[in-house]
Structures are given as structure tokens and as C-alpha cells.
Amino acid sequence: MRFGTLISHAYVLENRAGRDLIYVAVYPESRTAIRALGQVDHLHLSHNHEISKGLAYAKTALAADLVGHREMQKYFPNDLSLDRTIETEGELLRDARVTAIYTPGHTDDNICYRYASPHGRTYLFVGDTLYPEHGAWKALFMTSHGG
């Protein structure tokens, strides 16, 4: 997904417990490629800016449960909602490898995800809280959304 100079990606994590998608895949060709991998169990959202028509299409196409911070629910339209809410920082989400980190700042419902891969590496998915712009890292705060 493109936001000005920022390009946001979705990531598929495979583990013993199933498949998780980190961030929404809004483009039909992306959803088709993800579906070809097999069932996606959970779609983990980083914050309310991912709530769009593309999210509704992704939920339907992938048949995945939506997961996000409890503060995100107030931004959802009436016909769409979270299937699972994250209540506390450090909550283990899947197979003890994906951990939610509540990081308000960009918005009041922002979540980062820490993934401890089975190959010994650890990854941090920060959404668009931090992003590169013209060779420098930037942080974006949305005071209109509680940031």
C-alpha cells in the first residue's frame, strides 16, 4: 500500500500453529498470491489507518480473523470488527513466536509485532510508525488519532 513516499508491505509468517499475515494486503493480486500459500488464520493490524475497503476485501478473501489493539475497535465501521483484541503489551499471540507490543504514538491504538523466528533471528514489524524517507528515518505522529 502506498502513502506518499511510504510503501507499506504485508508479511506472511508460517509457524507450527498456522499462518499469520502482518498488515493488510489491499491489492487483489497480493491477496491471490497469499491465498495460494494456504489458509491464513490471523490478520494482525498495526493501527486504525489499515481500516479500509481493502481490509474488508482482505478479510473476506483470506477468511482470516482480524487482530488488533482494543483501542482500534472505535474506528471500525458497523459492518466490520476485530475478532480478537490485544489487551496488554507483551501478549503472546501465536506459537509463542509473535508478541504484541503496544506502542501508542503514531496513533492511540498502534501495535508493533515482534517475531522470534525458528531460525534464530528476531524481527520487529513497526507498521508506518517509523519509516525511511530520503535516506533518513522518520517517525509519524497523528495527533488527530490520539498520537
C-alpha positions in Angstrom: 0.0 0.0 0.0 1.4 3.5 -0.9 1.1 6.5 1.4 3.0 9.4 -0.3 6.7 8.3 -0.2 5.9 5.4 2.1 5.3 1.9 0.7 3.7 -0.5 3.2 4.1 -4.2 2.9 2.2 -7.2 4.3 4.2 -10.2 5.6 3.1 -13.9 5.9 4.6 -15.8 8.8 4.3 -19.5 8.8 4.7 -21.4 12.0 3.6 -24.7 13.6 0.2 -23.1 14.6 -0.6 -21.9 11.1 -0.1 -18.8 9.0 -0.4 -15.2 10.1 -0.5 -12.1 8.0 1.1 -9.0 9.4 -0.7 -5.9 8.0 -3.4 -5.8 5.4 -2.8 -6.8 1.8 -5.1 -4.4 -0.1 -4.3 -5.3 -3.7 -6.2 -8.2 -5.3 -3.0 -9.7 -6.8 -1.4 -9.7 -3.3 -4.4 -11.5 -1.8 -4.4 -14.1 -4.6 -0.7 -14.8 -4.0 -1.2 -15.1 -0.3 -4.2 -17.4 -0.7 -2.1 -19.7 -2.9 0.1 -20.3 0.1 -2.8 -21.8 2.0 -5.1 -20.8 4.8 -4.3 -17.6 6.7 -5.5 -17.8 10.3 -5.0 -14.3 11.5 -4.5 -10.8 10.0 -2.7 -8.7 12.5 -3.3 -4.9 12.2 -0.9 -2.3 13.4 -3.4 0.6 13.8 -6.6 2.1 12.6 -5.2 3.5 9.3 -5.5 0.0 8.0 -9.3 0.0 8.3 -10.4 0.5 4.7 -12.4 -1.2 1.9 -9.2 -3.1 1.2 -9.3 -4.6 4.7 -12.9 -5.7 4.3 -11.9 -7.4 1.0 -8.8 -9.0 2.6 -10.8 -10.4 5.5 -13.4 -11.9 3.1 -10.8 -13.2 0.6 -8.5 -14.7 3.2 -11.1 -15.8 5.7 -8.7 -14.6 8.4 -9.6 -13.4 11.9 -8.7 -9.7 12.5 -6.4 -9.0 15.4 -5.6 -5.5 16.8 -5.4 -3.4 19.9 -8.7 -2.9 21.8 -8.5 0.9 21.1 -8.8 0.2 17.4 -12.4 -1.0 17.7 -13.8 2.5 17.9 -12.5 3.3 14.4 -14.3 0.3 12.7 -17.5 0.8 10.7 -20.6 -1.1 12.0 -20.2 -3.9 9.5 -16.6 -4.9 10.4 -14.9 -5.5 13.7 -11.9 -7.1 15.4 -12.2 -10.9 16.0 -9.6 -10.7 18.7 -8.4 -7.7 20.7 -5.0 -7.3 22.2 -5.3 -6.0 25.7 -1.8 -5.8 27.1 1.7 -5.2 26.0 3.8 -8.3 25.6 0.8 -10.5 24.8 1.9 -13.7 23.1 -0.2 -14.2 20.0 0.9 -17.3 18.1 3.1 -20.3 18.9 5.0 -18.2 21.4 6.8 -16.5 18.5 4.7 -13.4 17.8 4.4 -10.9 20.6 2.3 -7.7 20.5 3.9 -4.5 21.7 1.5 -1.7 22.4 3.2 1.5 21.0 0.9 4.4 21.1 2.4 7.5 19.5 1.6 7.2 15.8 -2.0 6.7 16.9 -3.6 5.7 20.2 -4.1 2.1 19.0 -0.7 1.4 17.5 0.8 -2.1 17.8 4.2 -3.4 16.8 4.8 -7.1 16.4 8.0 -8.9 17.5 8.6 -12.2 15.7 11.2 -14.7 17.0 11.8 -16.9 14.0 12.6 -20.5 14.4 15.9 -19.8 12.6 17.3 -17.7 15.5 16.5 -14.2 14.1 14.1 -11.7 15.6 12.1 -9.2 13.5 10.2 -6.2 14.6 7.3 -5.0 12.5 6.6 -1.4 13.2 4.0 -0.5 10.6 4.4 3.1 9.5 5.4 4.4 12.9 9.0 4.5 11.7 9.8 4.8 8.0 12.7 5.7 5.7 12.4 9.0 3.8 15.1 10.3 1.5 17.8 8.4 3.4 16.7 9.3 7.0 14.4 7.5 9.4 11.2 9.4 10.3 8.5 9.0 13.0 5.0 10.0 12.2 2.6 11.1 14.9 -1.1 11.6 14.2 -2.5 13.8 16.9 -5.9 13.7 15.3 -5.9 9.9 16.1 -4.6 10.1 19.6 -0.9 10.1 18.7 
